[in-house]
Amino acid sequence: MSLPFVSAIVPCRNEEKFIGKCLDSILNQDYLKENLEILVVDGMSEDETKEIIKKYANRHSFLRLLENPRKITPAAMNLGIKNSKGDVIIKMDAHSLYAKNYISKCVEHLKESGADNVGGVLKTIPFKNTITAKAIAISLSHIFGAGGSYFRIGSKKPRGVDTVAFGCYRKEVIDKIGPFNEKMAKIEDFEFNSRLRKAGGKIILFPDIVTYYYPSSDNFKDFFLHNFIDGVWATYPLKYGFKVSLRHLIPLIFVLTLPLSIWPYIPASLFFSARIAFCGKDPRLFFIMLLAFGTRHIGYGLGSIWGLIKILIKK
């Protein structure tokens, strides 16, 4: 069976702790190396990220370093696509490790399904071996923390979805609908996939495409800030006429109606926290999960409010 040429694009910035392991997992793929190029697009890193990438590029001729002066992820993707040779474009996250058959499965499902974009599920792994880091990882992959985001909570069967975490696209699709929107610095995937679906494209999630994802936070302060920023990008894109799906706005509704919503929220949080703690046989998780869920929901909701305020201030 003839294999298409694949361009794997890895946007990154200040990832010295992760980029080596990430690239090792990509280089260890079972996909034919003669049909693969890896484009690592660095956003002007201020740590040792770029030096690490250069060492890999010196050892592997099909791995290249590109520099991204704009620093943001959609600009990195557009730069990578511009310099790519592949018939298939795969976005790969630097904070992740990939199953050995990741690229093979992406290409297989892309060809056999007739989809325009395929992706898989994230297996979220704690950033550190602490109870707080574990709780943060669980909250990001639990239905109470992630809602109906199937690439986070998983799926037992292939299903059509509105977006996937790191897409595998036919190059012709990108040529058809245009580049990533560089105004959408934190939701570039969702915005791109929204345009894809409006153009009649099909996005399918396959559970046998597996990524092991490390959250960037291991403490509640950083986790709050991370969710706050994500929340901003749930509402700020309204400035450009782009609307996210309803599930992204639930934390906003929760915070805005807090005097009423807190009463059903508390029993739900207690139930899920207890279930996680005692089914996992680690009672310490009970109180920590309460904090993790609360930090995620309130941080995201407050960020969404700030996104709306930013629009009004700009006006």
C-alpha positions as CSV (number, residue, x, y, z in Angstrom):
1,M,0.0,0.0,0.0
2,S,1.4,3.4,-1.0
3,L,2.0,5.7,1.9
4,P,1.4,9.5,1.6
5,F,4.2,11.9,2.5
6,V,3.5,13.3,6.0
7,S,4.6,16.6,7.4
8,A,4.5,16.6,11.2
9,I,4.4,20.1,12.6
10,V,5.4,20.7,16.2
11,P,4.8,24.3,17.5
12,C,6.7,25.0,20.7
13,R,8.0,27.7,23.0
14,N,10.1,27.3,26.1
15,E,9.6,23.6,26.2
16,E,13.1,22.5,27.4
17,K,11.6,20.0,29.9
18,F,9.5,18.3,27.3
19,I,10.7,18.8,23.8
20,G,13.4,16.0,23.9
21,K,10.9,13.3,25.1
22,C,8.3,14.6,22.6
23,L,10.7,14.3,19.6
24,D,11.9,10.9,20.8
25,S,8.4,9.6,20.6
26,I,7.9,11.1,17.1
27,L,11.2,9.6,15.9
28,N,10.2,6.3,17.3
29,Q,7.1,6.1,15.1
30,D,6.6,3.0,13.0
31,Y,5.7,5.2,10.0
32,L,8.2,4.9,7.0
33,K,10.8,7.6,7.6
34,E,11.3,8.2,3.9
35,N,7.7,9.4,3.8
36,L,8.0,11.7,6.9
37,E,9.4,15.1,7.7
38,I,9.3,16.7,11.2
39,L,9.1,20.5,11.3
40,V,9.7,21.9,14.8
41,V,8.6,25.6,14.8
42,D,10.1,27.4,17.8
43,G,8.4,30.6,19.0
44,M,11.6,32.5,20.1
45,S,12.2,30.3,23.1
46,E,14.1,31.9,26.0
47,D,15.4,28.7,27.5
48,E,17.3,25.7,26.0
49,T,14.5,24.5,23.7
50,K,16.1,25.7,20.5
51,E,19.5,24.2,21.3
52,I,17.9,20.9,22.1
53,I,16.0,20.9,18.7
54,K,19.2,21.8,16.8
55,K,20.9,18.7,18.3
56,Y,18.1,16.5,17.0
57,A,18.2,18.3,13.6
58,N,21.9,17.6,13.3
59,R,21.3,13.8,13.8
60,H,18.2,13.4,11.7
61,S,18.0,14.9,8.2
62,F,14.2,14.8,8.0
63,L,13.9,17.0,11.1
64,R,14.1,20.7,10.7
65,L,14.0,23.8,13.0
66,L,11.9,26.8,11.9
67,E,11.7,30.1,13.8
68,N,8.4,31.7,14.6
69,P,8.9,35.5,15.4
70,R,5.2,35.9,16.2
71,K,5.5,33.2,18.9
72,I,1.8,32.1,18.8
73,T,0.7,28.7,17.8
74,P,-1.5,29.5,14.7
75,A,1.5,31.5,13.2
76,A,3.7,28.4,13.9
77,M,1.2,26.2,12.1
78,N,1.0,28.5,9.1
79,L,4.8,28.7,8.9
80,G,5.1,25.0,9.1
81,I,2.5,24.4,6.4
82,K,4.2,27.0,4.1
83,N,7.5,25.0,4.4
84,S,6.0,21.5,4.3
85,K,6.1,19.0,1.5
86,G,3.5,16.6,2.7
87,D,0.2,15.5,1.3
88,V,-0.9,15.0,4.9
89,I,-0.4,17.6,7.7
90,I,-0.3,16.5,11.3
91,K,-0.2,19.0,14.2
92,M,1.7,17.5,17.1
93,D,1.9,19.1,20.6
94,A,5.3,19.6,22.3
95,H,3.8,18.8,25.7
96,S,2.9,15.3,24.7
97,L,4.2,11.8,23.9
98,Y,2.8,9.7,21.1
99,A,2.0,6.0,20.8
100,K,4.3,4.3,18.4
101,N,1.6,3.8,15.8
102,Y,0.2,7.4,16.2
103,I,1.1,8.6,12.7
104,S,0.3,5.3,11.1
105,K,-3.2,5.2,12.7
106,C,-3.8,8.9,11.7
107,V,-3.0,8.2,8.0
108,E,-4.9,4.9,8.0
109,H,-8.1,6.4,9.4
110,L,-7.8,9.5,7.2
111,K,-7.6,7.3,4.1
112,E,-10.2,4.7,5.0
113,S,-12.8,7.0,6.6
114,G,-12.9,9.7,3.9
115,A,-12.7,12.3,6.6
116,D,-11.0,15.7,6.1
117,N,-9.5,15.7,9.7
118,V,-9.0,12.9,12.1
119,G,-7.7,12.8,15.7
120,G,-7.7,10.8,18.8
121,V,-7.9,10.9,22.6
122,L,-5.6,12.5,25.2
123,K,-4.4,10.3,28.0
124,T,-3.7,13.0,30.6
125,I,-0.6,12.3,32.8
126,P,0.3,14.3,35.9
127,F,3.1,16.8,35.4
128,K,4.7,15.7,38.7
129,N,4.3,12.8,41.1
130,T,2.2,14.8,43.6
131,I,-1.4,14.5,44.8
132,T,-2.2,18.0,43.5
133,A,-0.7,17.3,40.0
134,K,-2.7,14.0,39.9
135,A,-5.9,15.8,40.8
136,I,-5.3,18.4,38.1
137,A,-4.7,15.7,35.5
138,I,-7.9,13.9,36.5
139,S,-10.0,17.1,36.4
140,L,-8.9,17.7,32.8
141,S,-10.0,14.2,31.6
142,H,-13.2,13.8,33.7
143,I,-16.6,14.5,32.4
144,F,-17.3,16.9,35.3
145,G,-14.2,18.9,34.5
146,A,-14.1,18.6,30.7
147,G,-17.8,18.3,29.8
148,G,-18.6,16.7,26.4
149,S,-15.1,17.1,25.0
150,Y,-14.6,13.6,23.7
151,F,-10.9,13.9,23.0
152,R,-10.4,14.6,26.7
153,I,-12.9,12.2,28.3
154,G,-12.4,9.5,25.7
155,S,-14.8,7.5,23.5
156,K,-15.4,3.7,23.1
157,K,-16.1,4.1,19.3
158,P,-15.2,6.4,16.4
159,R,-17.5,9.4,16.3
160,G,-18.0,12.6,14.4
161,V,-16.9,15.6,16.5
162,D,-16.7,19.4,16.2
163,T,-12.9,19.4,16.9
164,V,-10.0,17.3,17.9
165,A,-6.9,18.1,20.0
166,F,-4.2,17.8,17.3
167,G,-5.6,17.3,13.9
168,C,-4.4,15.2,10.9
169,Y,-5.5,17.0,7.8
170,R,-5.4,16.4,4.1
171,K,-3.2,19.2,2.7
172,E,-5.8,19.9,0.0
173,V,-8.3,20.8,2.7
174,I,-6.0,23.5,4.1
175,D,-5.5,24.8,0.6
176,K,-9.3,25.0,0.2
177,I,-10.4,26.7,3.4
178,G,-7.3,28.8,4.1
179,P,-4.6,29.1,6.8
180,F,-5.0,29.1,10.6
181,N,-6.4,32.4,11.9
182,E,-3.6,34.1,13.7
183,K,-6.1,36.3,15.7
184,M,-7.2,33.1,17.5
185,A,-4.1,32.5,19.5
186,K,-5.5,30.0,21.9
187,I,-8.4,28.4,20.0
188,E,-6.9,28.1,16.5
189,D,-7.9,24.4,16.2
190,F,-11.5,25.0,17.1
191,E,-11.8,28.0,14.8
192,F,-10.1,26.2,11.9
193,N,-12.3,23.1,12.4
194,S,-15.4,25.3,12.5
195,R,-14.5,26.7,9.1
196,L,-13.8,23.1,7.9
197,R,-17.3,21.9,8.9
198,K,-19.0,24.9,7.4
199,A,-17.3,24.1,4.1
200,G,-18.8,20.6,4.3
201,G,-15.8,18.9,5.9
202,K,-15.9,15.9,8.2
203,I,-14.0,15.5,11.4
204,I,-13.8,12.1,13.1
205,L,-12.3,11.0,16.4
206,F,-10.8,7.5,16.6
207,P,-10.1,6.1,20.1
208,D,-7.1,4.0,18.9
209,I,-5.2,7.2,18.1
210,V,-3.5,7.9,21.4
211,T,-1.6,10.9,22.8
212,Y,-0.1,11.1,26.3
213,Y,-0.5,14.7,27.4
214,Y,1.2,16.5,30.3
215,P,-0.7,19.5,31.7
216,S,1.5,22.5,32.1
217,S,0.3,23.1,35.7
218,D,1.2,21.1,38.9
219,N,-0.2,23.6,41.4
220,F,-3.5,25.4,41.8
221,K,-2.1,28.9,41.2
222,D,-0.8,28.0,37.8
223,F,-3.9,25.9,37.1
224,F,-6.1,28.8,37.9
225,L,-4.2,31.1,35.5
226,H,-4.2,28.5,32.8
227,N,-8.0,28.1,33.0
228,F,-8.5,31.9,33.3
229,I,-6.6,32.4,30.0
230,D,-8.6,29.6,28.4
231,G,-11.8,31.2,29.6
232,V,-10.8,34.6,28.1
233,W,-10.6,32.8,24.7
234,A,-14.1,31.4,25.1
235,T,-15.6,34.9,24.8
236,Y,-13.0,37.3,23.4
237,P,-13.3,35.8,19.9
238,L,-16.8,37.4,19.8
239,K,-14.9,40.6,18.9
240,Y,-14.1,38.9,15.5
241,G,-17.5,37.5,15.1
242,F,-16.6,33.9,16.1
243,K,-18.7,32.0,18.5
244,V,-17.5,28.9,20.5
245,S,-19.9,26.1,21.3
246,L,-22.2,26.1,24.3
247,R,-20.1,23.7,26.4
248,H,-17.3,26.4,26.5
249,L,-19.7,28.9,28.0
250,I,-21.1,26.7,30.9
251,P,-18.4,28.0,33.4
252,L,-19.4,31.6,32.5
253,I,-23.0,30.8,33.2
254,F,-22.0,29.1,36.4
255,V,-20.1,32.1,37.7
256,L,-22.6,34.7,36.6
257,T,-25.4,32.8,38.4
258,L,-23.3,31.7,41.4
259,P,-25.9,32.5,44.1
260,L,-28.2,29.9,42.5
261,S,-25.9,27.6,40.6
262,I,-23.7,26.9,43.7
263,W,-26.5,24.8,45.2
264,P,-26.6,22.1,42.5
265,Y,-22.8,22.5,41.9
266,I,-21.7,21.5,45.5
267,P,-23.6,18.1,45.6
268,A,-22.3,17.3,42.1
269,S,-18.7,18.2,43.0
270,L,-18.9,16.2,46.2
271,F,-20.3,13.2,44.4
272,F,-17.7,13.1,41.6
273,S,-14.8,13.9,44.0
274,A,-15.9,11.1,46.4
275,R,-16.3,8.7,43.5
276,I,-12.8,9.4,42.2
277,A,-11.2,9.2,45.6
278,F,-12.8,6.0,46.7
279,C,-12.9,4.1,43.4
280,G,-9.3,5.0,43.0
281,K,-8.6,3.9,46.6
282,D,-6.9,7.2,47.5
283,P,-9.0,9.1,50.0
284,R,-6.6,12.0,49.9
285,L,-8.0,12.9,46.5
286,F,-11.5,13.7,47.9
287,F,-10.6,17.2,49.1
288,I,-8.0,17.9,46.4
289,M,-10.5,17.0,43.7
290,L,-13.0,19.5,45.1
291,L,-10.3,22.2,44.8
292,A,-9.2,21.0,41.3
293,F,-12.8,21.1,39.9
294,G,-13.5,24.5,41.6
295,T,-10.3,26.0,40.3
296,R,-11.0,24.8,36.8
297,H,-14.6,26.0,36.7
298,I,-14.3,29.3,38.5
299,G,-11.0,30.2,36.8
300,Y,-12.5,29.5,33.4
301,G,-15.7,31.4,34.2
302,L,-13.9,34.5,35.5
303,G,-11.7,34.4,32.4
304,S,-14.8,34.4,30.2
305,I,-16.1,37.4,32.0
306,W,-12.8,39.2,31.5
307,G,-12.9,38.3,27.8
308,L,-16.2,40.2,27.6
309,I,-14.8,43.1,29.5
310,K,-11.9,43.3,27.2
311,I,-14.2,43.6,24.2
312,L,-16.1,46.5,25.9
313,I,-12.9,48.2,26.8
314,K,-11.6,47.9,23.2
315,K,-14.9,49.4,21.9
